[in-house]
């Protein structure tokens, strides 16, 4: 059903006939009459009782139904257009953003603060979860954008936001603490403190250990980097972390030894599904991240 024809029909009824309606919608009376006849044929109902000359009209019972609902349809269209205009101008809308627990506070907090300043009327929802849950949430459409460690492929696109070398956090009394650089093979005899399995970094470290020819033993799993480093200081084991995170939460009693850079790096990205049409709010966040990276 053509909303334009519905509008013509309502204008004819409001004007009391085809003559005045013709002037208002800038359409000839024969063209208006043809449009109404086509609407009646589509519905298989008579909507208007015409006067002798066909210019004066009166609604039939069916016409009253179409007139009432037609008003609602046109009002709904106006509300839809107004809402779309508000979203386009970023004076309304929402943004569902997934944040990786590791590193997001340091990197994205300033960007999010800037976003809130520029677009205070956007309703922002932040989902802080591990990489596995992030990927699931973005696939289900629960979030539009996510941060994390990911390989861009046919399913995802994004922006590389931060690339950080890895270090091994060790107790000072560990014999390896005097080394200038370490590789994963050097860690085969040490118990490890690692993140929970839903963290992408857990799988990356585990794969790197396997590639070096061993599987970590006596793993202690944590969900917070600062607690993991505290466990290292207490002698629980060693922990592989991005350099910036290790420095941020460093405590007395531990040292950070660089990990050979060709073995593993921590590359944090802002990413989204390629097949998803992003909202104006999401596009604004992407633009802000790109601007932030340009001015770093």
C-alpha positions, 0 to 999 in steps of 0.5 A: 500500500502506497503511503503517498496514495493514503496521504492523497486520500486523507487530503481529499477527505479533509478538504471535503472534495477533489478540487481543494485537495488538488490545489493542496497536493499539486495534482490534477483532479483526474490524477487524484481520482485515479489514485483513489480508484486504484486504492479502492481496487487494491482493497476491493472496497468503496471508500468514498461516496462521490457527489454529482460532479465527483468533486464532493465526497463522503466517507463510507464505513470502510473509508472511515477505517482507512481514514483513521488508520491512514492518519496513524500510518502517516503520523508513524512515518513522521515519527520514524523520519524524525527519529532517523534525523535525530540518530543521524545528527547524534542527538538520539540513539544508543551505542552498545560497546564491548570492552576487553577487560585487559587494557581497555581502561588504559586505552579506551577510557579517554576516548569514551570520555571524549565521546560522552562529551561530544554526544551526551544524548547517545545512550551508551552501554558497555559490556566488559567481557573476555574475548570469547564472550565478546565474539559471541555477543557481537555475532548475536547483535548484542553489541555493535563494536568490540575491543580485543585481540582478533585476526581480521578475516571475511567476517570482521573488519576493524582498526588496530588500536594498540600494539604492545610487546610482551614481557615475563613477570617473575619474582626477583629470586627467580634465576631467570630474572637476571636475563636480558630477554626470554623465550617461551621455551625458557618458561617450561619448568616454571608454574604459570599464572594465566588468565581465565580460559575466556580471555583471548590472551590465555589461548595465545599464551597456551598456543605459544607454549605448545609451539615451544614444545611444552604445556604449562603445568601448575597453572593458576588462573586469574581474571585480573592482571593486578592480582596475577602480578601479586601472585607472582610476587608471592612466588606462585609462578611467572606470568606473561603480560603486555608490557604496558599492563605489567608496568601499570600494576608492577609491585615490589618483588617482581621484574619484567623481562622482555619476551622475544618479540617474534614469539607473541605481541599484544595487538588490541583492536576495535572491530565489528562485523563486516555484514552489519550496517553500523549505526550513526552512533557506532560510526561516530565512535570509529571516527573518534578512535581514528582521530585519537590514533592520528593525534597520538 
